[in-house]
Amino acid sequence: MPAIQRASTFSYVHGWRFAPTFPMANKNSIEFLLPMSNALLLSKVKNAISADRMSTFEAATRAAGDGDQASLKLYIWNAQVSAALLPPLHICEVVVRNALAEALEGTYGNRWPWERPLELSLPDPAPGFSPRRDLIAARRRASTPGKVIPELKFAFWQSLLTRRHDQRLWNVHLKQVLPYLDSAKTIAQWRQALYQDLEQVRQLRNRIAHHEPIFTRNLADDFQRIVSLIEFRCKVTAGWMVANQHAVALIAAKP
């Protein structure tokens, strides 16, 4: 087997720069570093990524009257902005679920995952997602509430923000665990608004997790929604997240 060699200079394909230490086993392995036509580049990428996947991006750029490589630029941008949104989504999910867990503790005590009244309060539909079964499965794998919390699905936390829990949870605890909610809205109005906001965040999160296109979404609105959800719990944390993210610049740089 021939020894592995490394590139000693930077290489380009139509202005795209590749790192100088890419491992190369033989001359054939550097084919992608050599100059090629836009059409050939697009053809090779489509073959690797799949024509079906690229067709969404090609349709969008074709409608805009852009050139052949526009779909590749849009694809890379979509991947980059998806990655940049992960830290804000991470912080948002952790902050929100901790807030809702605090409400559960306030109602059911510090062993809330194992409390039968909580279990029975959760819906358990035969088809589809069951918050009750999700809780039972999560607590089976953990010994403390802190270990249960990350085991519960995003949909579990969203499902808490429904009318069935108003009397037990939200009428008492919503503005305690989310102290920066505007008092102009009622508890029921805020609970419904939070459910809808989490639905949008969940959809965005799932599309990113499955490497799906997000370029048709209003990502500026999505980002502001993420910021607001964090702010309802802690304005300092929201400011810290905003100061340490790169999503806003990438959203503005959409090709």
C-alpha positions in Angstrom: 0.0 0.0 0.0 1.6 3.3 -1.1 2.5 5.7 1.7 0.1 8.5 2.5 1.3 11.9 1.2 0.0 15.3 2.1 -0.6 18.4 0.0 2.0 21.1 0.4 0.2 24.0 -1.1 -3.4 25.4 -1.1 -5.5 24.2 -4.0 -8.7 25.8 -5.5 -11.7 24.8 -7.5 -13.3 27.9 -8.9 -12.3 30.0 -5.9 -13.1 27.4 -3.3 -10.0 26.9 -1.0 -9.0 23.5 0.3 -6.9 23.0 3.4 -3.2 22.2 2.7 -3.0 19.0 4.7 -5.6 16.9 2.8 -4.3 13.3 2.7 -3.7 11.9 -0.8 -2.9 8.3 -1.5 -2.2 8.7 -5.2 -2.6 11.1 -8.1 -6.1 10.0 -8.9 -7.2 11.1 -5.4 -6.6 14.8 -6.2 -9.0 14.9 -9.1 -11.3 17.2 -7.2 -8.5 19.7 -6.8 -8.0 20.3 -10.5 -9.8 22.9 -12.6 -13.1 21.8 -14.1 -16.1 23.4 -15.7 -19.0 24.6 -13.8 -21.2 22.0 -15.5 -18.8 19.1 -14.6 -18.5 20.3 -11.0 -22.3 20.5 -10.6 -22.6 17.1 -12.2 -20.1 15.5 -9.8 -21.6 17.1 -6.7 -25.2 16.1 -7.8 -24.0 12.5 -8.3 -22.5 12.4 -4.8 -25.3 14.3 -2.9 -28.1 12.9 -5.2 -30.1 14.6 -7.9 -33.3 14.5 -5.8 -31.7 16.4 -2.9 -30.1 19.0 -5.2 -33.3 19.5 -7.2 -34.8 21.6 -4.4 -31.9 24.0 -4.5 -31.8 24.0 -8.3 -35.5 24.8 -8.5 -35.0 27.8 -6.2 -32.0 29.2 -8.0 -33.5 28.6 -11.4 -36.6 30.5 -10.4 -34.3 33.4 -9.5 -32.5 33.2 -12.8 -29.2 32.4 -11.3 -26.3 30.5 -12.9 -25.4 26.8 -12.7 -23.3 27.2 -9.5 -25.9 29.1 -7.6 -27.6 25.9 -6.4 -24.2 24.7 -5.0 -23.7 28.1 -3.2 -27.2 27.9 -1.8 -26.6 24.3 -0.6 -23.4 25.2 1.2 -25.1 28.3 2.7 -28.0 26.2 3.9 -25.5 23.8 5.6 -23.5 26.6 7.1 -26.5 28.5 8.5 -28.0 25.2 9.8 -24.7 24.6 11.8 -24.7 28.2 13.0 -28.2 27.9 14.4 -27.4 24.8 16.5 -25.8 26.7 19.5 -28.8 29.1 19.8 -31.2 26.1 19.5 -29.2 24.2 22.1 -29.3 27.0 24.6 -33.0 27.6 23.9 -34.0 24.0 24.5 -32.0 23.6 27.7 -33.3 26.9 29.1 -36.9 26.1 28.3 -36.9 22.5 29.5 -35.2 23.6 32.8 -37.9 26.2 33.3 -40.7 23.7 32.7 -39.0 21.1 34.9 -38.9 23.7 37.7 -42.7 24.1 37.4 -43.1 20.3 37.6 -41.0 20.3 40.7 -43.0 23.1 42.2 -46.2 21.0 41.7 -45.1 17.4 42.2 -41.9 17.7 44.4 -38.3 17.1 43.8 -39.0 13.5 42.7 -41.5 14.6 40.1 -40.5 12.0 37.4 -41.6 9.2 39.7 -44.8 10.8 41.0 -47.9 8.8 40.0 -50.2 11.9 39.8 -47.9 13.5 37.2 -47.8 10.3 35.2 -51.6 10.0 35.2 -51.9 13.7 34.1 -50.1 13.0 30.9 -51.9 11.9 27.7 -51.2 8.4 26.5 -52.6 8.1 23.0 -52.2 4.6 21.4 -50.9 5.9 18.1 -48.4 8.7 17.9 -46.3 10.3 20.6 -47.2 9.6 24.2 -45.8 12.0 26.8 -46.7 9.4 29.5 -44.7 6.6 27.9 -41.9 9.0 27.2 -41.7 9.9 30.9 -41.8 6.2 31.9 -39.0 5.3 29.5 -36.8 8.3 30.5 -37.0 7.7 34.2 -36.2 4.0 33.7 -32.8 5.1 32.3 -32.0 7.6 35.1 -31.8 7.9 38.8 -32.3 11.6 39.4 -34.6 14.3 37.9 -31.5 16.0 36.5 -30.7 12.9 34.5 -34.3 12.4 33.4 -34.7 15.9 31.9 -32.3 15.5 28.9 -33.8 12.0 28.2 -37.2 13.5 27.6 -38.1 14.4 24.0 -38.6 18.0 22.9 -42.2 17.0 22.2 -42.7 16.1 25.9 -41.9 19.6 27.0 -44.0 21.1 24.4 -46.9 18.8 25.3 -46.9 20.3 28.8 -48.0 23.7 27.4 -51.6 22.6 26.8 -54.8 23.5 28.5 -55.0 20.3 30.5 -52.1 21.5 32.7 -53.4 25.0 33.3 -54.9 24.3 36.7 -52.1 22.1 38.1 -49.1 23.9 36.5 -49.4 27.1 34.7 -51.9 29.2 36.6 -49.5 29.0 39.5 -46.0 28.6 38.0 -45.8 29.9 34.5 -44.8 33.5 35.4 -42.6 32.2 38.2 -40.4 30.0 35.9 -40.6 32.5 33.0 -40.5 35.8 34.9 -40.1 38.1 31.9 -43.4 37.3 30.2 -45.4 40.4 29.5 -48.2 40.8 32.0 -50.5 42.2 29.2 -51.3 38.7 28.2 -53.2 36.2 30.3 -51.7 32.9 31.4 -53.8 31.0 28.9 -52.7 33.3 26.1 -49.0 33.0 27.0 -49.2 29.3 27.4 -50.7 29.0 23.9 -48.2 31.4 22.4 -45.3 29.4 24.0 -46.7 26.2 22.6 -46.8 27.7 19.1 -43.3 29.1 19.4 -41.9 25.8 20.5 -43.6 24.1 17.6 -41.8 26.5 15.2 -38.5 25.8 17.0 -39.1 22.1 17.0 -39.7 22.1 13.2 -36.6 24.1 12.6 -34.5 21.8 14.9 -35.8 18.7 13.2 -35.1 19.9 9.7 -31.6 20.8 10.7 -31.1 17.5 12.5 -32.2 15.6 9.3 -30.1 17.9 7.0 -33.2 19.2 5.3 -33.4 22.6 3.5 -34.3 25.5 5.7 -33.7 28.3 3.2 -37.4 28.8 2.6 -38.0 29.7 6.2 -37.9 33.2 7.6 -34.8 32.5 9.6 -34.6 36.0 11.0 -38.0 35.4 12.6 -36.8 32.0 13.8 -33.8 33.5 15.4 -35.8 36.2 17.2 -38.2 33.5 18.4 -35.3 31.6 19.9 -34.0 34.8 21.6 -37.4 35.6 23.0 -37.9 32.2 24.5 -34.5 32.5 26.3 -35.3 36.0 27.4 -38.5 35.0 29.1 -36.4 33.0 31.5 -33.2 35.1 31.7 -32.3 38.2 29.8 -28.6 37.9 30.7 -28.5 34.4 29.2 -30.2 35.7 26.0 -27.7 38.5 25.7 -24.8 36.1 26.2 -26.1 33.8 23.5 -26.6 36.6 21.0 -23.0 37.9 21.7 -21.6 34.5 20.9 -23.5 33.3 17.9 -22.7 33.6 14.1 -26.2 32.8 12.8 -27.3 36.4 12.2 -24.4 37.3 9.9 -25.0 34.1 7.9 -28.7 34.7 7.6 -28.0 38.1 6.2 -25.5 36.7 3.7 -28.0 34.4 2.0 -27.0 34.0 -1.6 
